[in-house]
Amino acid sequence: MFIRCAFFRGRAKPGHEAEFTAYVRDKLVPLWTRFPGAEEVRVLRQEEADVTDPHFEMVLQVRYPSREAIETALASDVRYESREVTKGLLDLYEGDIFHTVFRADDYALPTN
C-alpha cells in the first residue's frame, strides 16, 4: 500500500485555530474523502513533540492501494477542486505545505 501525506509545517494564525479546524472538517474533509481510489483518509493534528521545531499544524494522510491509484487521484476533478478550496485555508495559516508518498507495510500485533 502507499500513503500520500500533505505536511502543513507551520501554525494556524493566532486567534484562528478553531476556524482552521472547522474549515478543514467542514470544507476539505468532504472533498478529500472523495478522491478516487482512496482507501482511508486521516487528518493528524500535532498534540506534542520532542522538538520545538518544526511544528506540524496538520498532516493529511491518504492511503491508496497502488501508485497508479495515486496518479488517478492526482488527475481527478475532485483533487483540483480541493486545491481551490485549500486556498481559503491558507488565509488562516502561516507556514508551508509539502507532500510525500510513503510505501507502507502493516504488521500484525502479537495476540498473546
C-alpha positions in Angstrom: 0.0 0.0 0.0 1.0 3.6 -0.4 0.3 6.6 1.7 0.4 10.2 0.4 0.8 12.8 3.1 0.5 16.6 3.0 2.6 18.1 5.7 1.4 21.5 7.0 4.7 22.7 8.5 3.7 25.9 10.5 0.8 27.0 12.6 -2.7 28.3 12.3 -2.6 32.1 12.6 -3.1 33.2 16.2 -6.7 33.6 17.0 -7.8 31.4 14.0 -7.1 27.9 15.4 -10.8 27.0 15.8 -11.6 28.4 12.4 -8.7 26.5 10.8 -10.0 23.2 12.4 -13.6 23.9 11.3 -12.5 24.8 7.7 -10.7 21.5 7.4 -13.5 19.5 8.9 -16.4 21.2 7.0 -14.9 22.1 3.6 -11.8 19.9 2.9 -12.5 16.5 4.5 -15.7 16.1 2.4 -13.5 16.6 -0.7 -10.5 14.5 0.4 -12.8 11.5 1.2 -14.0 11.6 -2.5 -10.5 11.2 -4.0 -10.8 8.2 -6.4 -9.0 5.1 -5.1 -8.6 6.4 -1.6 -9.0 3.7 1.0 -8.6 5.8 4.1 -8.3 9.5 4.9 -6.8 10.7 8.2 -6.2 14.2 9.5 -3.5 14.3 12.1 -3.1 17.2 14.4 0.1 17.7 16.4 -0.5 17.5 20.2 3.1 17.3 21.3 6.6 16.7 20.1 10.0 16.1 21.5 11.3 19.0 19.4 10.1 22.6 19.3 10.8 23.0 15.5 9.3 22.1 13.2 5.7 22.3 14.3 3.1 20.5 12.1 -0.3 22.1 12.4 -1.7 19.2 10.4 -0.8 16.2 8.4 -3.2 14.8 5.8 -2.7 11.1 5.2 -4.5 9.3 2.4 -4.0 5.6 1.8 -4.0 4.1 -1.7 -3.6 0.5 -2.9 -1.1 1.4 -5.6 1.0 4.2 -7.2 -1.5 4.1 -10.1 -4.3 4.9 -7.8 -2.4 7.9 -6.5 -1.9 9.1 -10.1 -5.6 8.7 -10.8 -6.5 10.7 -7.7 -4.0 13.5 -8.5 -5.5 13.8 -12.0 -9.1 13.9 -10.7 -11.5 16.8 -10.8 -12.1 16.5 -7.0 -8.4 17.0 -6.4 -8.4 20.2 -8.4 -11.5 21.3 -6.6 -9.8 20.6 -3.2 -6.8 22.7 -4.3 -9.0 25.6 -5.0 -10.8 25.2 -1.6 -7.4 24.9 0.1 -6.6 28.5 -0.9 -9.2 29.7 1.7 -7.4 27.7 4.4 -4.2 29.5 3.6 -5.7 32.7 4.8 -5.8 31.0 8.3 -2.3 29.5 8.2 1.3 30.6 8.4 3.8 28.1 7.0 4.4 25.9 4.1 2.9 22.6 2.7 4.7 19.7 1.1 3.8 16.2 0.0 5.4 12.9 0.4 4.5 9.4 -0.7 5.4 6.5 1.6 5.3 2.8 0.8 3.7 1.2 3.9 3.9 -2.3 5.3 1.4 -3.5 8.0 2.5 -5.9 10.7 0.0 -7.7 13.0 0.5 -7.3 16.7 1.0 -10.5 18.8 -2.1 -12.0 20.2 -0.5 -13.2 23.4 
